[in-house]
Structures are given as structure tokens and as C-alpha cells.
């Protein structure tokens, strides 16, 4: 918001529901009075042509009847109006009006009236050109250096330039590579047309090049205008500005210098007439129009720029000199002399608000009266201040801010997951290996308390789980309405998802008295999918590569009662051992000890242990909660499986590296393929036949190579998605074991999840390895730091892909080592203090140098990954890994 407003000198509103654009405004002495006063010519898309000569009695007056000199309806929409020497045999000014399919040139004249209403004005059609192509815009000037007359150049919507030498049509040429027309201007000093193409680059074409470019075949003039088939033109110079242009204007300081000004979507540029950039300015707001003009300071240019915030900025080169507020968003701005007042700024909005204004401020004649000095009553001031603060607080509360309880009552969301699988699977012909894929139905119920707008329900699950439908839209037009959305979930892939948890998110707008559009709000509800959706009963296996043991403080529970839907053998066999078969082929075996309070989970794949382990702990907690036992706890005392975890990290990183190599090779082969195509095209176009020199064979071989590489890239991407899911499952398992191992609180586990499970998707630019390495390094240098020296080390602000995973594996090992020595995870301010980590019996201090870190890393690896059987060796006699388990 500007401190100053544009001073309104004269204004009016044109018509009703008419539309205008940047070409609809022009200022000139169109009636050739010669007194130096400009007239305002305005054309609208409704076909109305109006000419104004403002004469306000006092500043700020509205339009009077005598200010409107002429108003005619031309029927066709008016795209642009210009004034110049457009009629042969005379150098007087005439008005050119561009319609979509017609160019008309009029003479404007006035006759002295004999009655009180004054002069009468009329227009006379001098000539017109019917266009064979739809026009976009036009420019005019002394093309080719002609004297005493102006020629007109019209750009069509398909990129053709049509040049008219006053009453006759000269020629038409297509701009090379034209897709969409851009702004067009003529530079008299270089005799060039300058435009901005759809390639977002400024292009300059010499008029002589356009004029001497011959047509492909000789036709008569009418056919030449209709078809316009010219040969390929050569551009004089180009400059890539990287954005679309709104307007172009050319300012000439003298006969030896001129500047090209281009207004972009975010910047405006000043170019020399040879295409070099003089300067550019990045704009803070989205511009709508501009007008450069010569400054009073020698060698500088002033520029008026209007923006969509209804502001008018005045720049001297790149320096902002003035900013003023306008009553509307301008789409066209001009400067002229009106009623002996020079430098009047004329602006036009898209809805027809025409305003003549000037810059400056009105002097203030008010003088504050002297006040009598009196003693201040500070107690009364404190009381008044408290009352004002209470009023401000009440006002803020009434502006759409409501309490959390009230927000929750606005919309209630509940999710019900069917315990039984669908009798007829909704999976569309999907099979995981040899297993048929089942589906489960989920119902989401929404109930509103007040009227809500634009309620949109979005459902998310972890890949490779997919939904039959994931987006729903509702309108709650009345209170106490209930809406239900039902959809199916099924597995689409040959690997297990990292989580069985999904989330339903509802975004809606609640209208208020001050904001009828509504305040956007979001509410979320999580749900858990059944294990039967991805897992079937299977045969237990006695041999497995990966095993882990979970200790509890309560007697063992029958697996039949924990997993009632997975019984496949006699009940006696199912009490202590149970097999799970994941869709796609993986096998997991769960064993319960008959005497000790332990459970063992084993599988051939390390990451497959996660879902069964997590499901076991959740069902054990629910089992004991139903019995009223609140002190149930699980623990893990075996070595952490870091070596298996690191193998998954290496596999994931290797797929990322392979993906980059394949994409780089594919890019090289695509470049080679296009080069061979160009060679062949040149041979085929050559009038003299030449041998292909096996270029066709090379093209066919390169094409097959490109297809094979594209297939390899897709296959690698699929493998990378599977590796990401397996790595997330292993990360979940590692976090769970660390939490049970060190008895971490829920907040500390959440910190580990934030570090090891970043939210963003894995991409080639930003991957899992660098993100997790930055998070773990931050924890090591803050809450797990040993001294203030480590806290002083700053992390890099830019994440880059590492060369290998050795640094990440070292940091994860150090994290586990410091947690083992008493470190605690915390994100509060007291985490900045170095912690003293003490273990009973003493321990080795955490090293300061990188050399010591490497030695500790090796020791930690020996400590955490001494063997793949993840059962703690303890001296007590009953600690046999699983007593009473039949193997």
C-alpha cells in the first residue's frame, strides 16, 4: 500500500460490462487542430469507439457531456487504435482501427457549431483492408526509411506479418517457428521489427529482409495475402529472456541511439538496438502495463509500470523514484498534454475505468493547536491500555479464529475398516506371484455441525497398496449432514508395504461473517489395515537367515488367540509356532517360548521381520489391556542388526547410481538419434541424390538401443521403488529395536522416525541417503554431542548426493554407540548443553578425531553385528534362546 495516491484530475467509466486491453488506448491530436492538445481515443471489445477531450472545471471532476467528442459503434471488436500518417497524398494524422478481420483508417474532423452544444465531430472512412487471417496486433512507422508517411504492419494469430503501404497491400511473411503471437514494435533507427516469440526470446527482423524474401511461387496479390507462403526468414538477433512478454516499447534518445524495453511477467528489460542487455529489473509485483519515456536527466529513462496491486511505480532506469495508488488495475497507460497541462498520466482498466491523474501530494494547511501541558496519570493510562488490549483480543477472536475444541466439533471423521476381506476381490486382475490378491473395504463417515464449503476427502496408503478411489468431494449445505465414502484397498506389487497404516485427510472451508469465502481447515484421521490383506497362513520354517528375539515381562500367550485368522494346522501345533506367507513369496515364522517370556521372529529376508514383529507387539498390548494389565512391557537385548541394515542401504544406493548412469546413457543415445535423423533429412531434401552411407542402418540400431535403454530405466525405477519400501521397513524395524533396547519414550522414538523416515519421496536430485545423513549428523552435533566443540560444527546448507555410503553408516553406528552410553534424544533448548554419558562400570569416551571415530566404528560394528542370530548371550542358566521351542 502506497503512502501517496495518484491525484485524480479527471475520470469516467466507459459503458457497461465492456472489456478493454492494452491496445485500446491512444493519445494524439487526431483532429489535427495544431494547438498541442491531445485527444483520448478509446476502443472496446464491444466495438465502441470514443474520443474524449477533458476540460474539468476543477481537479477531480468527473466527465461532462461536452468532454465526449465522439462515440460510434463499429460493430466489430476493436483490438487496437493508433494515430499516424496513414493516407497517401497528405501528412495529416488519421486514425487506424484494427478489428479481428479488418483494418479501417478514418479521418476525424470537427465543425464549429452554431448552437450552445459546441463543435460537432464525425469520422469518415478513408479506406479499409479485409484480412484473410485473424489479426492479433499491429505497429506502424516509416518502414524502409520512407518520408512523410507511415506504413502499417499487422501480426496475425498464426505468426504472419502483413505489411500495408497505406491504401495497398505490400506483402506477407511468416515468422519462422511461430506458435503464438507476441507483442510487436518497430525500431526506426535499425528499420527492424522486434517481437517476443513463444520460445520466450526477443527476436529482431530487418524490414529489408522481410521485403526481399520472395514467395515460393508467384501468385497474384490477393492470393499472396491469402496464403502468405514465403521462404524461411533469417532473424537479425535473438535474446532469451526466459519468460513471456506483456509489451514492447522502443525509445530513441537521438539519431544515434535507441533502447528496446521489454516488460516480462516478473522483470522488465532494457536492451540496446543490437540485442545486448543494458539493464534489467526484477519486479516485486506482477505487472500489467508499462510506458518508458525520456527522463529529464541526460542518459536515463523513466518507466511507468502498473501492476495487479493497483499500483503505479515510476523507475529511473532501475531505481524506484515514486509509487502511487490507483483506484483499479491498469491495462494501458499513456502520457500526454491535456488542456494546457503537460505530463498527464492516462490509465485504462479492463472494465473501462478511464482516469487522468498526476503525481504529487496536496499541501496540508492544517496546523495542530498548542496543547496545555498537564501531568500524566499513569494509573489511568494503564487501565485504558488494558481495556484497549481486551478489545483488540476480542476483535481478533471474532475474525475467524476459534478454539481447537470448536474446530474439532465442526466436522467429525470416522473410519471403519472391514475385519473380513471382500468376498469378491476388487483388485483388477492383479496377482502377486502365484497368489490371488484380496481386497478390503474401508468406509469413511463425515458428519458436520455447521455449514461447510468445498470439503475434499483424500485417502493415502503406502505403496504398493493402492486404492480403488482416493479422492472424494462433498458439499455440506446444511448442519448435521452425514456423508459416507467407501473404497477398496488391495496390494499391487510383489513386495510388502512398509506400513499397514493409512490416513484420511479432509480439507474444507468454514464461512464466517467477515470471510464469506471461508477459512481453510484440515482434519485428519488414521486407520489400520488388516494383516490378512497382504499375508496368508503359511508353513513354519525351522531354518532362517535372520532371527530376532523379543523379551516380555508377562507369561507367553497362545499364538492362536493373538492371530486367530492365521490357523492352518492343528490347534496344538499353532499354540507355540505359526507361519506367515506374504503375497509374493516371502515366509516369516513366529515362535513363542513355552517356559521363558520370549518370542522369536525369523525369516529369509531381513526387512520382512518388521510387519510381523510390529503386529506381535501391538496384539500383545491389546491382549493385556483387555485383561486390565497395564504394566506390560517389551524389551530387546540382542545386538542391533546394523550389518543387515547397511546391506539394504548399499543396495538402494547402488540402484540410484545405476539409474543416473542409465539416464545419462539414454540422453547420449537420444542426442545421437536426433543427429542421425537430421543427417538423413538433409540427404532426403537434397535435389541431387546421394548414397545414405548406411545411415538408415545406424538409425535403426540407435532406435533399438534407445528403446532398450528406456526399458532399462523403467526397470531400474521399479527396482528402486521396491528397494525404497524394503529400506523403510528395515528402518522401522531398527527404530523399534532401538526403542526397546534403550527403553526410549514416545517422543524420543518420534525423533528417530523423523531422522530415518523422511517424508519426501526418493528422487535422483534428493535421496534418502543424504537426507538421513544430515538428520543423523544434526542429532550427533546437538543432543548427542559430547562437547561444545562438536556443537560449533555447522552442517552444510545444501544436500548433495554422496559418493558412497561409508559416511552415513559411520554416523548411524556412532548414533547407536552414543545411545548405548547414556545419550538421550531431545530437541528442546537444554539439548545444547553437552551431556555426560556414563555407563555402569565405566566406558571409553567418544573420540574427538576422525581417526578415533573410525576405530570406534569398527568396535561398534563388532559389538552390534557380531552374528546374524540376534539373541543376547547372558550368563543366567535359563537364558537359552528359546527353551521348549521344538526346532
Secondary structure, DSSP 4 states (H G I P E B T S, - for coil): --SEEPEEEEEEE-SSS----GGGEEEE-TT---SS--EEEEE-TTSEEEEE----SSTTEE--GGGEEEEEE-SSPEEEEEEE--STT--S-EEEEEESSEEEEEEEEEE--SSTT--EEEEEEEEEEE-SS-EEEEEEE-GGG-SS--EEEEEETTSEEEEEETTEEEEEEEPTT-SS---EEEETTTTEEEEE-TTSEEEEEEHHHHHHPPBSS---HHHHHHH--BPPP--SEEEE-SS-EEEEEEEEEETTEEEEEEEESSEEEEEETTS-EEEEEE-SS-EEEEEEEE-SSTT-EEEEEEETTSEEEEEETTEEEEEEE-SS-EEEEEEEEETTEEEEEEEEETT-EEEEEE---PPP---PPP-------HHHHHHHHHHHHHHHHHHHHHTT---HHHHHHHEEEEEEE-SSPPSS--SSS-EETTEEPPEEEEEEEEEESS-EEEEEEEEE--TTEEES--EEEEEE-SSS-EEEEEEEEEE-SSS--S--EEEEEEEEEE--SS-TT-EEEEEEEEEE--GGGTEEEE---S--SEEEEEEESS----HHHH-GGG--S-HHHHTTEEEEEETTS-EEEEEE-SSSSEEEEEESSSTTHHHHHHHHHHHHHHHHHHTT-----EE--SPP-HHHHHHHHHHHHHHHHHHHHHHHHHHHHHHHHHHHHHHHHHHHH-SS----TTHHHHHHHHHHHHHHHHHHHHHHHHHHHHHHHHHHHHHHHHHHHHHHHHT--HHHHHHHHHHHS-SSPP-SSS-HHHHHHHHHHHHHHTTT-SSHHHHHPPPPSS----S-SHHHHHHHHHHHHHHHTT-----SGGGGSPP----TT--PPPPSSHHHHHHHHHHHHHHH-S-SEE----SSTT--TTTT---
